[in-house]
């Protein structure tokens, strides 16, 4: 069946026309058959227009079971009747950044979290003029394409791109920990987040992408014979050869048990030379890290990149390589809040998305790193946030993610910090293994941002 572009018309059946003449052929082209597709699927959080799942040899077709689709599709009309002039139509654009697109994305996320979509990995929104694909990894939902404008001659390329994502998805979620402000605990967060994910049975890789090497020193790890800087400047180097395991040594009576926690690519002393090399060969610029770690994305559940503070080559490369960005701030340091806003608006929504042209990376909501739940400092920080949001409302979901229409919830996630965290750095052990309180804090962080720990059996040390 050819993929058609339905005409925009002030017709109440327009959405149905898009479903039949556009979405259905797209699903066929993506490899779904009639028995793999359901119209009007109940997610448990509302009814989505389409749900589909690829057939499995040992299972009955999805159309028969109607359980846990692989992909859901929400269809929107490109226009609606004008209230003031019923004979005219009002455009409903899904272009990047429009209010209609934001509402459609919010609705898609609600559906993806519905009880009948617990294992659903993909969501698509379209109005026949634009479409955008989103991936779900744990509880993170992020774009893997920009809002693509559809033209008949470009559909084969779009289908090829979507099909590759759906049929060959990477295993890992790649996360940069970054703020354009020092002293907010980026390295400590990276180490303890990685350890907590590992405790939750996730396979984790940490990348120390700061030439100062604080993360590597904290874990007492040195570069291998093949180091990261060589991989970025010499095309024949094997990225796997840069990886070192981090093991925890546990004394039990007279015996010492060794447990593997996560893997690390340490920083090396030649990382600064990479900047000179990329100046000589611009084609080996900030895209290099992303290209080099692609083979690793099928070996890990999470790849965490510890980025330096300055918005220069290494931090740009780290964000360019990431699916999402985790932004720690200090409630006692108002400049860290303002810098976080700058990271979101100027670096992520501006420079990175212009460079990548794929809708990413996604900024996760900020959190207070080392904050009490109440107090004067929290009140001052909230006042500062309120003033920033008054100037730029686009910051609301990143500073007050629980704020909804009619619900003035201004909660910012707090990660308490005690001296035990700092002391653990001298012990060369993640703090989550030194104090159960700290482990609880970071388990809350993981549950807030990445996965439902209740679904992960934490039987590791």
C-alpha positions in Angstrom: 0.0 0.0 0.0 1.5 3.4 -1.0 2.2 5.9 1.8 0.1 8.9 1.0 -0.1 12.4 2.5 -3.8 13.2 3.3 -4.9 16.7 2.4 -5.6 19.2 5.2 -9.3 19.9 5.3 -11.8 21.2 7.8 -13.3 17.8 8.2 -14.0 16.0 11.4 -12.8 12.7 9.9 -9.4 14.2 9.1 -7.6 12.2 11.8 -9.2 9.0 10.6 -8.0 9.8 7.1 -4.4 10.2 8.4 -4.8 6.9 10.3 -5.9 5.0 7.2 -3.9 6.7 4.4 -0.6 7.4 6.3 -0.1 5.7 9.6 -1.3 2.2 8.6 1.0 2.1 5.5 3.9 3.4 7.7 3.4 0.5 10.1 3.3 -2.0 7.3 6.5 -0.5 5.9 8.1 -0.8 9.4 7.5 -4.6 9.3 4.3 -4.9 11.2 1.5 -7.1 9.7 -2.3 -7.0 10.2 -2.2 -9.3 13.2 0.6 -7.2 14.8 -1.4 -4.0 14.9 -4.3 -2.8 17.0 -6.4 0.3 16.5 -7.6 2.2 19.6 -5.5 0.5 22.2 -6.3 1.0 25.8 -3.1 1.8 27.7 -4.6 2.1 31.1 -3.9 5.8 31.0 -6.1 6.6 28.0 -6.7 5.2 24.5 -3.9 5.6 22.0 -4.6 5.4 18.2 -2.3 2.5 17.3 -0.3 -0.2 19.1 1.9 -2.7 17.5 4.4 -5.5 18.3 6.7 -7.5 16.1 5.8 -11.2 15.9 7.6 -13.8 18.1 7.9 -17.4 16.9 6.8 -18.9 20.2 4.1 -16.4 21.1 0.6 -15.8 19.6 0.2 -12.6 17.6 -0.1 -9.3 19.4 -3.5 -8.8 17.8 -4.7 -11.9 19.7 -3.1 -11.2 23.1 -3.5 -7.4 23.0 -0.9 -7.3 25.8 2.2 -5.0 26.1 2.9 -3.5 22.7 6.3 -2.7 21.4 5.3 0.6 19.8 2.4 3.0 20.3 1.3 5.7 17.9 -0.6 8.9 18.8 -2.2 10.6 15.8 -3.1 14.3 15.8 -5.0 16.3 13.2 -2.9 19.0 11.4 -5.8 21.4 11.7 -9.0 22.0 13.5 -12.1 24.1 12.9 -11.9 27.7 14.0 -14.3 28.4 16.9 -14.9 32.0 15.6 -15.2 31.0 11.9 -16.3 27.4 11.5 -15.6 27.5 7.8 -11.9 28.1 8.4 -9.3 25.9 10.0 -6.6 26.6 12.6 -3.2 24.8 12.1 -2.1 22.4 14.8 1.6 22.1 14.1 3.9 19.4 15.5 7.0 21.4 14.6 9.8 21.4 17.2 9.0 23.6 20.2 5.4 24.4 19.5 2.8 24.2 22.2 0.8 21.6 20.3 3.9 19.4 20.1 4.6 19.8 23.8 1.1 18.7 24.6 1.3 15.7 22.3 4.6 14.6 23.9 3.1 14.9 27.4 0.1 12.8 26.3 2.4 10.2 24.7 4.4 9.9 27.9 1.3 9.4 30.0 0.3 6.5 27.6 3.8 5.0 27.8 3.5 4.8 31.6 0.1 3.2 31.4 -0.2 -0.2 33.1 -0.8 -1.9 29.8 2.4 -0.4 28.4 4.8 -1.4 31.1 7.2 -3.1 28.6 6.5 -0.7 25.6 9.8 0.7 24.3 8.7 3.1 21.6 6.2 5.9 21.0 5.5 7.9 17.9 3.5 11.1 17.4 2.4 12.3 13.9 -0.2 14.5 12.2 0.7 13.3 8.7 2.8 16.4 8.2 5.4 15.8 11.0 6.4 12.7 12.9 8.7 12.1 15.8 10.0 8.9 17.5 10.6 8.5 21.2 12.4 5.7 23.1 11.6 4.5 26.6 14.6 3.3 28.6 13.5 2.4 32.2 11.4 5.5 33.1 13.3 7.8 30.8 11.5 8.9 27.6 13.6 10.8 25.2 13.5 11.7 21.4 15.6 9.7 19.0 14.6 11.8 16.0 13.7 15.5 15.7 10.1 16.4 14.6 10.6 15.3 11.0 8.7 17.2 8.3 7.2 14.7 5.8 7.5 14.9 2.1 6.5 12.0 -0.3 10.0 11.8 -1.8 11.6 11.7 1.6 9.5 8.9 3.1 11.8 6.0 2.1 14.6 7.6 4.0 12.4 8.2 7.0 11.1 4.7 7.0 14.7 3.4 6.9 15.7 5.5 9.8 12.7 4.5 11.9 13.1 0.8 11.1 16.7 0.8 12.1 15.8 2.3 15.5 12.9 -0.1 16.1 14.7 -3.3 15.0 18.2 -2.5 16.2 17.9 -0.4 19.4 21.0 0.1 21.5 20.9 -1.5 24.9 22.4 1.4 26.8 21.2 4.8 27.9 24.1 7.2 27.7 24.0 9.9 30.4 26.2 13.0 30.8 26.5 14.4 34.3 27.1 18.1 33.8 26.6 21.6 35.0 28.6 24.7 33.8 29.6 25.3 37.5 32.2 23.6 39.6 31.6 22.3 43.1 28.2 20.8 42.5 29.3 17.2 42.9 29.4 15.9 39.3 32.1 13.3 39.9 30.7 12.1 43.2 27.2 11.8 41.6 28.6 9.8 38.6 30.4 7.3 40.8 27.6 6.7 43.3 24.9 6.7 40.6 26.9 4.1 38.7 27.3 2.0 41.8 23.6 2.2 42.7 22.6 1.2 39.2 25.0 -1.7 39.4 23.5 -2.8 42.7 20.2 -2.8 40.9 21.6 -5.4 38.5 22.4 -2.9 35.7 25.6 -3.3 33.7 27.3 0.1 33.9 30.3 1.8 32.3 31.8 5.1 33.6 33.8 7.4 31.4 36.1 9.9 33.0 36.1 12.6 30.3 37.9 15.2 32.3 41.6 15.6 31.8 42.0 16.3 35.5 41.0 12.7 36.2 39.2 13.2 39.5 36.9 10.2 38.9 39.8 7.9 38.0 41.8 9.0 41.1 38.7 8.5 43.3 38.5 4.9 42.2 42.3 4.5 42.1 42.3 3.5 38.5 44.9 4.3 35.9 44.7 4.1 32.1 45.4 0.9 30.3 48.1 0.6 27.7 45.6 1.8 25.1 44.0 5.0 26.5 41.0 7.1 25.6 43.0 9.9 24.0 44.5 7.4 21.5 41.1 6.1 20.6 39.9 9.6 19.8 42.9 10.5 17.6 43.9 7.2 16.1 41.3 5.5 14.0 42.6 1.9 14.4 42.6 1.8 18.3 40.1 -0.5 19.9 37.9 1.2 22.5 37.4 -2.0 24.4 41.1 -2.0 25.3 40.6 1.2 27.3 38.2 -0.4 29.8 39.2 -1.3 33.4 37.0 -3.1 35.8 36.3 -1.6 39.2 36.1 -4.4 41.8 35.1 -4.2 45.5 37.1 -6.2 47.9 35.0 -7.5 50.8 36.6 -9.2 53.8 34.7 -12.1 55.2 36.6 -13.7 58.2 40.0 -14.6 56.9 39.0 -14.5 53.2 38.6 -11.6 50.8 35.9 -11.7 48.3 36.2 -9.7 45.0 33.0 -8.4 43.4 32.9 -6.7 40.1 30.8 -3.5 40.4 31.2 -1.6 37.1 33.6 -0.8 34.3 35.6 2.4 33.8 37.4 4.2 31.0 39.9 6.2 33.0 41.1 9.7 32.0 44.7 9.9 30.7 47.3 12.6 30.7 47.2 13.0 27.0 43.5 14.0 26.8 44.4 17.7 26.4 46.4 16.8 23.3 43.1 15.7 21.7 42.1 19.4 21.4 45.2 20.2 19.4 44.6 17.1 17.2 41.0 18.1 16.5 42.2 21.7 15.6 44.4 20.1 13.0 41.8 17.7 11.8 38.3 19.3 12.3 36.6 16.2 11.0 37.7 14.4 14.2 35.9 16.9 16.4 33.3 16.6 19.1 31.6 13.8 17.3 34.5 11.4 17.9 33.4 10.2 21.4 29.9 9.4 20.2 31.3 7.4 17.3 33.8 5.5 19.4 31.4 4.4 22.1 28.8 3.1 19.7 30.0 -0.5 19.9 29.8 -0.3 23.7 26.1 0.6 23.7 25.1 -3.0 23.2 27.3 -4.2 26.1 25.9 -2.0 28.9 22.6 -0.8 30.3 24.0 2.6 31.3 27.0 4.6 30.1 27.7 7.5 32.5 30.1 10.3 31.3 31.7 12.6 33.9 32.2 15.9 32.1 34.4 18.9 33.1 32.9 22.2 34.0 34.0 24.5 31.2 31.8 24.5 28.1 34.7 23.5 25.9 35.7 20.5 23.8 35.3 17.7 26.4 31.9 18.8 27.9 30.6 19.5 24.4 31.7 16.0 23.2 30.2 14.4 26.3 26.8 16.0 25.7 27.0 15.3 22.0 27.5 11.6 22.8 24.6 11.4 25.3 20.9 10.6 25.2 20.2 12.6 28.4 21.9 15.1 30.7 21.7 14.9 34.5 22.2 18.4 36.0 23.2 18.6 39.7 23.0 22.0 41.4 23.6 23.4 44.9 20.7 25.1 46.7 23.3 27.3 48.5 24.9 28.4 45.3 22.5 30.5 43.2 25.0 30.7 40.3 24.8 26.9 39.9 21.0 27.4 39.3 21.6 30.1 36.8 24.3 28.0 35.1 21.9 25.1 34.9 19.4 27.2 33.2 22.1 28.3 30.8 23.0 24.7 30.1 19.4 23.8 29.3 18.6 26.9 27.1 21.8 27.7 25.4 23.9 24.6 25.3 21.3 21.7 25.1 18.3 23.4 23.4 20.6 25.6 21.3 24.0 24.4 20.3 23.7 20.7 20.8 20.4 20.3 19.0 21.6 22.4 16.1 24.7 20.2 15.8 23.0 16.9 16.2 19.8 17.4 14.3 18.1 14.4 16.0 16.1 16.1 18.9 18.7 15.3 21.6 20.1 15.2 24.1 17.3 15.5 26.6 17.8 17.6 29.8 16.6 15.8 32.9 15.1 18.0 35.7 17.7 19.6 37.9 18.2 18.3 41.5 19.7 19.8 44.7 22.9 17.9 45.4 23.4 18.0 49.2 20.3 19.8 50.3 17.9 19.6 53.3 14.3 19.3 52.6 13.4 22.6 54.2 15.2 25.8 55.4 16.0 29.3 54.5 18.5 28.3 51.8 15.8 26.2 50.0 13.4 29.2 50.2 16.0 31.5 48.6 16.8 28.9 45.9 13.1 28.6 45.1 12.8 32.4 44.8 15.7 32.4 42.4 14.1 29.7 40.3 10.8 31.6 40.3 12.6 34.7 38.9 14.3 32.6 36.2 11.0 31.0 35.2 9.3 34.4 35.1 11.8 35.3 32.4 11.7 32.0 30.6 8.7 29.6 31.1 10.4 26.9 29.0 12.4 26.1 32.2 9.3 24.9 34.2 9.6 21.2 33.4 13.3 21.2 34.2 13.1 23.1 37.5 9.5 22.3 38.7 8.8 19.0 36.9 5.7 18.2 39.0 4.0 21.5 38.3 0.8 21.1 36.4 -2.1 23.2 35.4 -4.1 23.7 38.5 -1.4 22.1 40.7 1.3 24.5 41.9 3.8 21.8 42.9 7.3 23.3 43.0 9.1 20.3 44.4 12.8 20.0 43.4 14.4 16.6 44.0 16.8 16.7 46.9 19.8 14.4 47.3 21.0 14.8 50.9 24.8 14.6 51.5 26.6 13.8 54.6 30.3 13.8 55.5 30.5 10.0 54.8 30.3 10.7 51.1 33.4 12.9 51.1 35.2 10.5 53.4 34.5 7.6 51.1 36.4 9.3 48.3 39.6 8.9 50.4 38.8 5.2 50.9 38.6 4.8 47.1 35.2 3.2 47.5 31.8 4.6 46.3 30.0 6.1 49.4 26.9 3.9 48.8 29.0 0.9 49.9 30.1 2.7 53.1 26.8 3.9 54.5 23.3 2.5 54.0 21.8 6.0 54.4 23.8 7.2 51.3 22.7 4.1 49.4 19.1 5.0 50.2 19.7 8.6 48.9 21.0 7.3 45.6 18.4 4.7 45.3 15.9 7.5 45.5 17.8 9.3 42.8 17.7 6.2 40.6 14.0 5.8 41.2 13.3 9.4 40.4 15.2 9.6 37.2 16.0 6.2 35.7 14.3 3.0 36.7 11.8 1.5 39.2 14.1 -0.2 41.7 11.2 -2.3 42.9 11.5 -4.1 39.5 15.2 -4.7 40.0 16.4 -7.4 42.4 19.4 -5.8 44.1 21.4 -9.0 45.2 24.8 -7.5 44.5 27.2 -6.4 47.3 
